[in-house]
Amino acid sequence: MALPVSMEDTELFPKGVKTLDLTPGTTYEPTAIREMLTSLSPLWWSRLLISSRGFTINLLPANDEMTLFTVDDAYTSMHARLVAEPDHPDSEERRAEKEKFIANIYTIVRFPSVSTVLAELVHGGAPSENVSPFAHPTDGEAFTTVFGEANEATYRIADGQKHAYLAFSRILSLLQARWASEKGKKKIRFETDPEWQPDNRVVLFEEFCRGNRTWVLLDFDRHILRFWRPRGAAIIFGDRFVEKKKREGLRLCDVCGMLEQGRDQFKALAGFVLCSPECAQEAATTVK
Ligand SMILES: [Zn+2]
């Protein structure tokens, strides 16, 4: 069974909102999760995370780089844990780890007043529930597994990453409910090329001067480019967008697949188009 979704789906990715909704997802059906992990392709899961991460980072408070980077890390970690290698189907063991990871996410987001409690831990106050979630007899393991051992650095990470887990849990809950009811026949599918097209929120753009809008590459973007190399740009932006850019004369890095932001941005060296000294280095090693 397929589960069509896209960034045009305003139930999943509401438009016109100014702040991130930190209401946790309420639906958690282990059976639906197991079926979704088994049936939906790595490309589907990858684009779900690419879209959810774009949606989340575009709604974070401006000028809060600490939160931006921790949220980016959370999505990188979710992608690394949840998306199977395209050419290597999951073993039973690996799938069980994914189910456990998602179970941990729901334990975290459903902890009473989790957003407030994590903020209180950072500011050194006693959590209002009197029990630190990290020391909680049944839920504590989920917190330490996902965020690390309880200490001040971990509390700061958890308080930043909560934005990612809360937002993703809400989106994944809506999808589980759809999965269970087998409806939601919206047209565009994450896993169908070349139809899939995200909207502008899929990555962070920054305007450096008028008309010069540039994709700001964060670790998550690099992770996606590496994971799907050399198809990364098309996985993020859709095949059609990349084809259009190519017709406009923009090129892809031959090593990592990064898309040029402006004409002749990348250097050509010995027949290769190369985005960075790192990729030039890698091309040199391969050629030898
Ligand atoms: Zn490159």
py3Dmol code that shows the C-alpha trace and the ligand (Angstrom):
import py3Dmol

protein = """\
ATOM      1  CA  MET A   1       0.000   0.000   0.000  1.00  0.00           C
ATOM      2  CA  ALA A   2       1.209   3.504  -0.778  1.00  0.00           C
ATOM      3  CA  LEU A   3       0.612   6.524   1.389  1.00  0.00           C
ATOM      4  CA  PRO A   4       0.511   9.646  -0.755  1.00  0.00           C
ATOM      5  CA  VAL A   5       1.681  12.815   0.922  1.00  0.00           C
ATOM      6  CA  SER A   6       3.253  16.098  -0.157  1.00  0.00           C
ATOM      7  CA  MET A   7       4.177  19.506   1.206  1.00  0.00           C
ATOM      8  CA  GLU A   8       0.989  20.833  -0.371  1.00  0.00           C
ATOM      9  CA  ASP A   9      -0.797  18.822   2.271  1.00  0.00           C
ATOM     10  CA  THR A  10      -1.743  21.619   4.664  1.00  0.00           C
ATOM     11  CA  GLU A  11      -2.925  19.277   7.387  1.00  0.00           C
ATOM     12  CA  LEU A  12       0.624  17.927   7.664  1.00  0.00           C
ATOM     13  CA  PHE A  13       2.456  21.160   6.816  1.00  0.00           C
ATOM     14  CA  PRO A  14       0.141  24.091   7.621  1.00  0.00           C
ATOM     15  CA  LYS A  15       0.828  27.283   5.710  1.00  0.00           C
ATOM     16  CA  GLY A  16       0.595  30.837   6.939  1.00  0.00           C
ATOM     17  CA  VAL A  17       1.507  29.876  10.513  1.00  0.00           C
ATOM     18  CA  LYS A  18       4.149  31.946  12.289  1.00  0.00           C
ATOM     19  CA  THR A  19       5.217  29.712  15.133  1.00  0.00           C
ATOM     20  CA  LEU A  20       5.812  26.011  15.548  1.00  0.00           C
ATOM     21  CA  ASP A  21       2.961  24.077  17.130  1.00  0.00           C
ATOM     22  CA  LEU A  22       4.505  22.122  20.004  1.00  0.00           C
ATOM     23  CA  THR A  23       1.446  19.966  20.601  1.00  0.00           C
ATOM     24  CA  PRO A  24       2.674  16.368  20.540  1.00  0.00           C
ATOM     25  CA  GLY A  25       1.213  13.797  18.200  1.00  0.00           C
ATOM     26  CA  THR A  26      -1.490  11.780  19.930  1.00  0.00           C
ATOM     27  CA  THR A  27      -1.784   8.724  17.678  1.00  0.00           C
ATOM     28  CA  TYR A  28       0.846   6.066  18.258  1.00  0.00           C
ATOM     29  CA  GLU A  29      -0.024   2.663  16.843  1.00  0.00           C
ATOM     30  CA  PRO A  30       2.933   0.246  16.970  1.00  0.00           C
ATOM     31  CA  THR A  31       1.254  -1.979  14.380  1.00  0.00           C
ATOM     32  CA  ALA A  32       0.818   0.878  11.919  1.00  0.00           C
ATOM     33  CA  ILE A  33       4.436   1.932  12.496  1.00  0.00           C
ATOM     34  CA  ARG A  34       5.680  -1.616  11.836  1.00  0.00           C
ATOM     35  CA  GLU A  35       3.670  -1.819   8.616  1.00  0.00           C
ATOM     36  CA  MET A  36       4.812   1.618   7.492  1.00  0.00           C
ATOM     37  CA  LEU A  37       8.460   0.756   8.144  1.00  0.00           C
ATOM     38  CA  THR A  38       8.048  -2.444   6.140  1.00  0.00           C
ATOM     39  CA  SER A  39       5.964  -1.144   3.260  1.00  0.00           C
ATOM     40  CA  LEU A  40       7.057   2.421   2.595  1.00  0.00           C
ATOM     41  CA  SER A  41      10.269   2.917   0.643  1.00  0.00           C
ATOM     42  CA  PRO A  42      13.486   4.576   1.863  1.00  0.00           C
ATOM     43  CA  LEU A  43      12.675   7.432  -0.537  1.00  0.00           C
ATOM     44  CA  TRP A  44       9.280   7.940   1.142  1.00  0.00           C
ATOM     45  CA  TRP A  45      10.819   8.080   4.612  1.00  0.00           C
ATOM     46  CA  SER A  46      13.648  10.303   3.409  1.00  0.00           C
ATOM     47  CA  ARG A  47      11.293  12.827   1.829  1.00  0.00           C
ATOM     48  CA  LEU A  48       9.015  12.738   4.851  1.00  0.00           C
ATOM     49  CA  LEU A  49      11.992  13.744   7.011  1.00  0.00           C
ATOM     50  CA  ILE A  50      13.268  16.295   4.470  1.00  0.00           C
ATOM     51  CA  SER A  51       9.824  17.929   4.384  1.00  0.00           C
ATOM     52  CA  SER A  52       9.253  17.759   8.153  1.00  0.00           C
ATOM     53  CA  ARG A  53      12.677  19.208   8.847  1.00  0.00           C
ATOM     54  CA  GLY A  54      12.183  22.040   6.322  1.00  0.00           C
ATOM     55  CA  PHE A  55       8.780  22.771   7.861  1.00  0.00           C
ATOM     56  CA  THR A  56      10.247  22.794  11.386  1.00  0.00           C
ATOM     57  CA  ILE A  57      13.345  24.937  10.782  1.00  0.00           C
ATOM     58  CA  ASN A  58      11.391  27.543   8.859  1.00  0.00           C
ATOM     59  CA  LEU A  59       9.215  28.083  11.935  1.00  0.00           C
ATOM     60  CA  LEU A  60      11.969  28.343  14.551  1.00  0.00           C
ATOM     61  CA  PRO A  61      12.533  31.747  16.144  1.00  0.00           C
ATOM     62  CA  ALA A  62      14.880  33.843  13.992  1.00  0.00           C
ATOM     63  CA  ASN A  63      18.403  34.451  15.308  1.00  0.00           C
ATOM     64  CA  ASP A  64      18.391  31.409  17.552  1.00  0.00           C
ATOM     65  CA  GLU A  65      21.238  29.479  15.969  1.00  0.00           C
ATOM     66  CA  MET A  66      21.660  27.153  18.930  1.00  0.00           C
ATOM     67  CA  THR A  67      18.116  25.824  18.497  1.00  0.00           C
ATOM     68  CA  LEU A  68      18.485  25.743  14.714  1.00  0.00           C
ATOM     69  CA  PHE A  69      21.594  23.568  14.899  1.00  0.00           C
ATOM     70  CA  THR A  70      20.223  21.204  17.546  1.00  0.00           C
ATOM     71  CA  VAL A  71      17.010  20.725  15.554  1.00  0.00           C
ATOM     72  CA  ASP A  72      19.096  20.071  12.453  1.00  0.00           C
ATOM     73  CA  ASP A  73      21.052  17.453  14.428  1.00  0.00           C
ATOM     74  CA  ALA A  74      17.836  15.797  15.608  1.00  0.00           C
ATOM     75  CA  TYR A  75      16.587  15.400  12.038  1.00  0.00           C
ATOM     76  CA  THR A  76      19.982  14.145  10.866  1.00  0.00           C
ATOM     77  CA  SER A  77      19.865  11.547  13.613  1.00  0.00           C
ATOM     78  CA  MET A  78      16.267  10.587  12.755  1.00  0.00           C
ATOM     79  CA  HIS A  79      17.210  10.200   9.090  1.00  0.00           C
ATOM     80  CA  ALA A  80      20.252   8.070   9.964  1.00  0.00           C
ATOM     81  CA  ARG A  81      18.133   5.848  12.208  1.00  0.00           C
ATOM     82  CA  LEU A  82      14.912   5.580  10.234  1.00  0.00           C
ATOM     83  CA  VAL A  83      15.832   5.504   6.547  1.00  0.00           C
ATOM     84  CA  ALA A  84      17.083   2.185   5.199  1.00  0.00           C
ATOM     85  CA  GLU A  85      20.003   2.147   2.775  1.00  0.00           C
ATOM     86  CA  PRO A  86      18.318   2.146  -0.646  1.00  0.00           C
ATOM     87  CA  ASP A  87      20.174  -0.984  -1.788  1.00  0.00           C
ATOM     88  CA  HIS A  88      20.160  -2.875   1.502  1.00  0.00           C
ATOM     89  CA  PRO A  89      16.766  -3.927   2.819  1.00  0.00           C
ATOM     90  CA  ASP A  90      16.474  -3.903   6.600  1.00  0.00           C
ATOM     91  CA  SER A  91      17.171  -6.973   8.665  1.00  0.00           C
ATOM     92  CA  GLU A  92      14.592  -7.904  11.294  1.00  0.00           C
ATOM     93  CA  GLU A  93      16.974  -6.593  13.927  1.00  0.00           C
ATOM     94  CA  ARG A  94      17.388  -3.250  12.213  1.00  0.00           C
ATOM     95  CA  ARG A  95      13.641  -2.853  11.833  1.00  0.00           C
ATOM     96  CA  ALA A  96      13.139  -3.648  15.501  1.00  0.00           C
ATOM     97  CA  GLU A  97      15.632  -0.876  16.358  1.00  0.00           C
ATOM     98  CA  LYS A  98      13.612   1.569  14.269  1.00  0.00           C
ATOM     99  CA  GLU A  99      10.385   0.571  15.989  1.00  0.00           C
ATOM    100  CA  LYS A 100      12.078   1.055  19.347  1.00  0.00           C
ATOM    101  CA  PHE A 101      13.384   4.476  18.293  1.00  0.00           C
ATOM    102  CA  ILE A 102       9.900   5.630  17.301  1.00  0.00           C
ATOM    103  CA  ALA A 103       8.506   4.191  20.551  1.00  0.00           C
ATOM    104  CA  ASN A 104      11.106   6.271  22.423  1.00  0.00           C
ATOM    105  CA  ILE A 105      10.082   9.417  20.526  1.00  0.00           C
ATOM    106  CA  TYR A 106       6.470   8.910  21.591  1.00  0.00           C
ATOM    107  CA  THR A 107       7.468   8.233  25.196  1.00  0.00           C
ATOM    108  CA  ILE A 108       9.327  11.550  25.162  1.00  0.00           C
ATOM    109  CA  VAL A 109       6.683  13.706  23.506  1.00  0.00           C
ATOM    110  CA  ARG A 110       3.908  12.250  25.631  1.00  0.00           C
ATOM    111  CA  PHE A 111       5.715  12.937  28.917  1.00  0.00           C
ATOM    112  CA  PRO A 112       3.465  15.376  30.821  1.00  0.00           C
ATOM    113  CA  SER A 113       4.269  19.020  29.908  1.00  0.00           C
ATOM    114  CA  VAL A 114       7.507  17.825  28.304  1.00  0.00           C
ATOM    115  CA  SER A 115       8.294  21.130  26.613  1.00  0.00           C
ATOM    116  CA  THR A 116       8.064  23.077  29.879  1.00  0.00           C
ATOM    117  CA  VAL A 117       9.836  20.393  31.903  1.00  0.00           C
ATOM    118  CA  LEU A 118      12.841  20.355  29.532  1.00  0.00           C
ATOM    119  CA  ALA A 119      13.037  24.171  29.566  1.00  0.00           C
ATOM    120  CA  GLU A 120      12.974  24.117  33.389  1.00  0.00           C
ATOM    121  CA  LEU A 121      15.825  21.588  33.497  1.00  0.00           C
ATOM    122  CA  VAL A 122      17.996  23.933  31.405  1.00  0.00           C
ATOM    123  CA  HIS A 123      17.325  26.836  33.687  1.00  0.00           C
ATOM    124  CA  GLY A 124      18.263  24.821  36.735  1.00  0.00           C
ATOM    125  CA  GLY A 125      14.869  24.854  38.351  1.00  0.00           C
ATOM    126  CA  ALA A 126      13.278  21.746  39.782  1.00  0.00           C
ATOM    127  CA  PRO A 127      10.892  20.284  37.229  1.00  0.00           C
ATOM    128  CA  SER A 128       7.315  21.089  38.147  1.00  0.00           C
ATOM    129  CA  GLU A 129       6.434  17.401  38.175  1.00  0.00           C
ATOM    130  CA  ASN A 130       9.184  16.886  40.801  1.00  0.00           C
ATOM    131  CA  VAL A 131      10.692  14.026  38.820  1.00  0.00           C
ATOM    132  CA  SER A 132      13.258  14.679  36.117  1.00  0.00           C
ATOM    133  CA  PRO A 133      12.116  12.815  32.999  1.00  0.00           C
ATOM    134  CA  PHE A 134      15.660  11.428  32.784  1.00  0.00           C
ATOM    135  CA  ALA A 135      15.222   9.785  36.184  1.00  0.00           C
ATOM    136  CA  HIS A 136      11.660   8.644  35.621  1.00  0.00           C
ATOM    137  CA  PRO A 137      11.275   4.911  36.487  1.00  0.00           C
ATOM    138  CA  THR A 138       9.617   3.885  33.217  1.00  0.00           C
ATOM    139  CA  ASP A 139      10.151   6.798  30.803  1.00  0.00           C
ATOM    140  CA  GLY A 140      13.720   7.714  31.774  1.00  0.00           C
ATOM    141  CA  GLU A 141      15.322   5.191  29.435  1.00  0.00           C
ATOM    142  CA  ALA A 142      13.752   6.830  26.371  1.00  0.00           C
ATOM    143  CA  PHE A 143      15.215  10.208  27.378  1.00  0.00           C
ATOM    144  CA  THR A 144      18.718   8.903  28.006  1.00  0.00           C
ATOM    145  CA  THR A 145      18.691   6.747  24.862  1.00  0.00           C
ATOM    146  CA  VAL A 146      17.646   9.603  22.592  1.00  0.00           C
ATOM    147  CA  PHE A 147      19.415  12.550  24.261  1.00  0.00           C
ATOM    148  CA  GLY A 148      22.227  11.032  26.356  1.00  0.00           C
ATOM    149  CA  GLU A 149      23.124  10.756  30.034  1.00  0.00           C
ATOM    150  CA  ALA A 150      21.507  13.352  32.284  1.00  0.00           C
ATOM    151  CA  ASN A 151      23.718  16.423  32.621  1.00  0.00           C
ATOM    152  CA  GLU A 152      23.558  20.103  31.810  1.00  0.00           C
ATOM    153  CA  ALA A 153      24.819  19.724  28.233  1.00  0.00           C
ATOM    154  CA  THR A 154      22.253  16.984  27.548  1.00  0.00           C
ATOM    155  CA  TYR A 155      19.449  19.153  28.988  1.00  0.00           C
ATOM    156  CA  ARG A 156      20.335  21.945  26.556  1.00  0.00           C
ATOM    157  CA  ILE A 157      20.375  19.507  23.632  1.00  0.00           C
ATOM    158  CA  ALA A 158      17.042  18.004  24.684  1.00  0.00           C
ATOM    159  CA  ASP A 159      15.433  21.425  25.104  1.00  0.00           C
ATOM    160  CA  GLY A 160      16.497  22.366  21.547  1.00  0.00           C
ATOM    161  CA  GLN A 161      15.778  19.022  19.917  1.00  0.00           C
ATOM    162  CA  LYS A 162      12.301  18.837  21.455  1.00  0.00           C
ATOM    163  CA  HIS A 163      11.114  21.132  18.633  1.00  0.00           C
ATOM    164  CA  ALA A 164      12.075  18.466  16.098  1.00  0.00           C
ATOM    165  CA  TYR A 165      10.585  15.515  17.966  1.00  0.00           C
ATOM    166  CA  LEU A 166       7.336  17.278  18.864  1.00  0.00           C
ATOM    167  CA  ALA A 167       6.785  18.545  15.308  1.00  0.00           C
ATOM    168  CA  PHE A 168       7.703  15.199  13.751  1.00  0.00           C
ATOM    169  CA  SER A 169       5.501  13.259  16.200  1.00  0.00           C
ATOM    170  CA  ARG A 170       2.505  15.385  15.204  1.00  0.00           C
ATOM    171  CA  ILE A 171       3.095  14.745  11.481  1.00  0.00           C
ATOM    172  CA  LEU A 172       3.764  11.029  12.003  1.00  0.00           C
ATOM    173  CA  SER A 173       0.607  10.697  14.129  1.00  0.00           C
ATOM    174  CA  LEU A 174      -1.531  12.135  11.338  1.00  0.00           C
ATOM    175  CA  LEU A 175       0.078   9.694   8.906  1.00  0.00           C
ATOM    176  CA  GLN A 176      -0.500   6.709  11.190  1.00  0.00           C
ATOM    177  CA  ALA A 177      -4.159   7.616  11.464  1.00  0.00           C
ATOM    178  CA  ARG A 178      -4.366   7.810   7.661  1.00  0.00           C
ATOM    179  CA  TRP A 179      -2.518   4.551   7.295  1.00  0.00           C
ATOM    180  CA  ALA A 180      -4.948   2.833   9.618  1.00  0.00           C
ATOM    181  CA  SER A 181      -7.992   4.226   7.840  1.00  0.00           C
ATOM    182  CA  GLU A 182      -6.491   3.675   4.354  1.00  0.00           C
ATOM    183  CA  LYS A 183      -7.671   7.027   3.153  1.00  0.00           C
ATOM    184  CA  GLY A 184      -5.850  10.201   2.256  1.00  0.00           C
ATOM    185  CA  LYS A 185      -5.742   9.837  -1.486  1.00  0.00           C
ATOM    186  CA  LYS A 186      -3.910  13.088  -2.107  1.00  0.00           C
ATOM    187  CA  LYS A 187      -2.187  13.050  -5.438  1.00  0.00           C
ATOM    188  CA  ILE A 188       1.522  13.545  -5.083  1.00  0.00           C
ATOM    189  CA  ARG A 189       3.638  10.853  -3.501  1.00  0.00           C
ATOM    190  CA  PHE A 190       6.921  11.263  -1.728  1.00  0.00           C
ATOM    191  CA  GLU A 191       8.247   8.173  -3.436  1.00  0.00           C
ATOM    192  CA  THR A 192       7.091   8.884  -6.995  1.00  0.00           C
ATOM    193  CA  ASP A 193       9.519  10.514  -9.362  1.00  0.00           C
ATOM    194  CA  PRO A 194       9.418  12.920 -11.095  1.00  0.00           C
ATOM    195  CA  GLU A 195       6.081  14.162  -9.762  1.00  0.00           C
ATOM    196  CA  TRP A 196       7.292  15.024  -6.326  1.00  0.00           C
ATOM    197  CA  GLN A 197       7.898  18.685  -5.702  1.00  0.00           C
ATOM    198  CA  PRO A 198       8.377  20.239  -2.309  1.00  0.00           C
ATOM    199  CA  ASP A 199       7.614  23.861  -1.638  1.00  0.00           C
ATOM    200  CA  ASN A 200      10.029  26.622  -0.662  1.00  0.00           C
ATOM    201  CA  ARG A 201      10.149  25.504   2.931  1.00  0.00           C
ATOM    202  CA  VAL A 202      12.084  22.323   2.204  1.00  0.00           C
ATOM    203  CA  VAL A 203      15.432  23.987   2.937  1.00  0.00           C
ATOM    204  CA  LEU A 204      16.619  27.204   4.551  1.00  0.00           C
ATOM    205  CA  PHE A 205      17.140  30.031   2.127  1.00  0.00           C
ATOM    206  CA  GLU A 206      18.856  33.264   2.947  1.00  0.00           C
ATOM    207  CA  GLU A 207      18.622  36.473   0.970  1.00  0.00           C
ATOM    208  CA  PHE A 208      22.105  37.969   0.746  1.00  0.00           C
ATOM    209  CA  CYS A 209      21.089  40.852  -1.448  1.00  0.00           C
ATOM    210  CA  ARG A 210      18.081  41.470  -3.628  1.00  0.00           C
ATOM    211  CA  GLY A 211      17.406  38.550  -5.936  1.00  0.00           C
ATOM    212  CA  ASN A 212      20.299  36.553  -4.537  1.00  0.00           C
ATOM    213  CA  ARG A 213      18.591  33.816  -2.633  1.00  0.00           C
ATOM    214  CA  THR A 214      20.897  31.076  -1.510  1.00  0.00           C
ATOM    215  CA  TRP A 215      20.301  27.653  -0.058  1.00  0.00           C
ATOM    216  CA  VAL A 216      21.966  27.544   3.362  1.00  0.00           C
ATOM    217  CA  LEU A 217      23.558  24.115   3.689  1.00  0.00           C
ATOM    218  CA  LEU A 218      23.277  22.659   7.178  1.00  0.00           C
ATOM    219  CA  ASP A 219      24.493  19.266   8.386  1.00  0.00           C
ATOM    220  CA  PHE A 220      21.137  17.697   7.526  1.00  0.00           C
ATOM    221  CA  ASP A 221      21.475  18.821   3.885  1.00  0.00           C
ATOM    222  CA  ARG A 222      25.000  17.401   3.745  1.00  0.00           C
ATOM    223  CA  HIS A 223      23.766  14.146   5.275  1.00  0.00           C
ATOM    224  CA  ILE A 224      21.023  13.866   2.622  1.00  0.00           C
ATOM    225  CA  LEU A 225      23.444  14.679  -0.237  1.00  0.00           C
ATOM    226  CA  ARG A 226      25.854  12.035   1.068  1.00  0.00           C
ATOM    227  CA  PHE A 227      23.158   9.437   1.744  1.00  0.00           C
ATOM    228  CA  TRP A 228      21.615   9.647  -1.749  1.00  0.00           C
ATOM    229  CA  ARG A 229      24.760  10.628  -3.615  1.00  0.00           C
ATOM    230  CA  PRO A 230      24.806  11.582  -6.458  1.00  0.00           C
ATOM    231  CA  ARG A 231      20.983  12.019  -6.600  1.00  0.00           C
ATOM    232  CA  GLY A 232      20.656  14.147  -3.445  1.00  0.00           C
ATOM    233  CA  ALA A 233      19.574  17.413  -5.062  1.00  0.00           C
ATOM    234  CA  ALA A 234      16.788  15.632  -6.950  1.00  0.00           C
ATOM    235  CA  ILE A 235      15.679  13.796  -3.790  1.00  0.00           C
ATOM    236  CA  ILE A 236      15.350  17.147  -1.974  1.00  0.00           C
ATOM    237  CA  PHE A 237      13.941  19.346  -4.737  1.00  0.00           C
ATOM    238  CA  GLY A 238      12.329  16.793  -7.070  1.00  0.00           C
ATOM    239  CA  ASP A 239      13.512  15.689 -10.518  1.00  0.00           C
ATOM    240  CA  ARG A 240      11.559  18.351 -12.350  1.00  0.00           C
ATOM    241  CA  PHE A 241      13.128  21.221 -10.437  1.00  0.00           C
ATOM    242  CA  VAL A 242      16.642  19.895 -11.040  1.00  0.00           C
ATOM    243  CA  GLU A 243      15.934  19.377 -14.755  1.00  0.00           C
ATOM    244  CA  LYS A 244      14.665  22.952 -14.976  1.00  0.00           C
ATOM    245  CA  LYS A 245      17.786  24.281 -13.266  1.00  0.00           C
ATOM    246  CA  LYS A 246      19.979  22.275 -15.641  1.00  0.00           C
ATOM    247  CA  ARG A 247      18.166  23.806 -18.611  1.00  0.00           C
ATOM    248  CA  GLU A 248      18.924  27.206 -17.082  1.00  0.00           C
ATOM    249  CA  GLY A 249      22.601  26.293 -17.250  1.00  0.00           C
ATOM    250  CA  LEU A 250      23.202  25.311 -13.630  1.00  0.00           C
ATOM    251  CA  ARG A 251      25.291  22.217 -12.940  1.00  0.00           C
ATOM    252  CA  LEU A 252      25.599  19.516 -10.305  1.00  0.00           C
ATOM    253  CA  CYS A 253      28.838  18.694  -8.524  1.00  0.00           C
ATOM    254  CA  ASP A 254      30.112  15.453 -10.056  1.00  0.00           C
ATOM    255  CA  VAL A 255      31.189  14.133  -6.683  1.00  0.00           C
ATOM    256  CA  CYS A 256      28.470  14.970  -4.164  1.00  0.00           C
ATOM    257  CA  GLY A 257      25.573  16.010  -6.390  1.00  0.00           C
ATOM    258  CA  MET A 258      25.158  19.494  -4.886  1.00  0.00           C
ATOM    259  CA  LEU A 259      23.319  21.927  -7.174  1.00  0.00           C
ATOM    260  CA  GLU A 260      24.891  25.209  -8.243  1.00  0.00           C
ATOM    261  CA  GLN A 261      23.114  28.279  -6.893  1.00  0.00           C
ATOM    262  CA  GLY A 262      24.380  30.552  -9.674  1.00  0.00           C
ATOM    263  CA  ARG A 263      26.018  30.116 -13.032  1.00  0.00           C
ATOM    264  CA  ASP A 264      29.676  29.062 -12.977  1.00  0.00           C
ATOM    265  CA  GLN A 265      29.670  28.889  -9.199  1.00  0.00           C
ATOM    266  CA  PHE A 266      31.509  25.556  -9.208  1.00  0.00           C
ATOM    267  CA  LYS A 267      34.970  25.047 -10.630  1.00  0.00           C
ATOM    268  CA  ALA A 268      35.637  22.686 -13.527  1.00  0.00           C
ATOM    269  CA  LEU A 269      38.770  20.623 -13.105  1.00  0.00           C
ATOM    270  CA  ALA A 270      40.015  17.870 -15.421  1.00  0.00           C
ATOM    271  CA  GLY A 271      36.542  17.402 -16.818  1.00  0.00           C
ATOM    272  CA  PHE A 272      34.863  17.335 -13.425  1.00  0.00           C
ATOM    273  CA  VAL A 273      32.454  19.919 -12.013  1.00  0.00           C
ATOM    274  CA  LEU A 274      33.386  20.347  -8.360  1.00  0.00           C
ATOM    275  CA  CYS A 275      31.591  22.278  -5.629  1.00  0.00           C
ATOM    276  CA  SER A 276      34.314  22.451  -2.979  1.00  0.00           C
ATOM    277  CA  PRO A 277      37.950  21.680  -2.199  1.00  0.00           C
ATOM    278  CA  GLU A 278      36.697  18.551  -0.357  1.00  0.00           C
ATOM    279  CA  CYS A 279      35.033  17.242  -3.515  1.00  0.00           C
ATOM    280  CA  ALA A 280      38.090  18.157  -5.622  1.00  0.00           C
ATOM    281  CA  GLN A 281      40.194  16.136  -3.185  1.00  0.00           C
ATOM    282  CA  GLU A 282      37.836  13.196  -3.434  1.00  0.00           C
ATOM    283  CA  ALA A 283      37.784  13.352  -7.251  1.00  0.00           C
ATOM    284  CA  ALA A 284      41.593  13.376  -7.295  1.00  0.00           C
ATOM    285  CA  THR A 285      41.723  10.278  -5.076  1.00  0.00           C
ATOM    286  CA  THR A 286      39.195   8.409  -7.231  1.00  0.00           C
ATOM    287  CA  VAL A 287      40.950   9.237 -10.493  1.00  0.00           C
ATOM    288  CA  LYS A 288      44.330   7.982  -9.256  1.00  0.00           C
TER     289      LYS A 288
END
"""
ligand_1 = """\
1
ZN
Zn 30.558 18.441 -4.188
"""
view = py3Dmol.view(width=600, height=400)
view.addModel(protein, "pdb")
view.setStyle({"model": 0}, {"cartoon": {"style": "trace"}})
view.addModel(ligand_1, "xyz")
view.setStyle({"model": 1}, {"stick": {}})
view.zoomTo()
view.show()
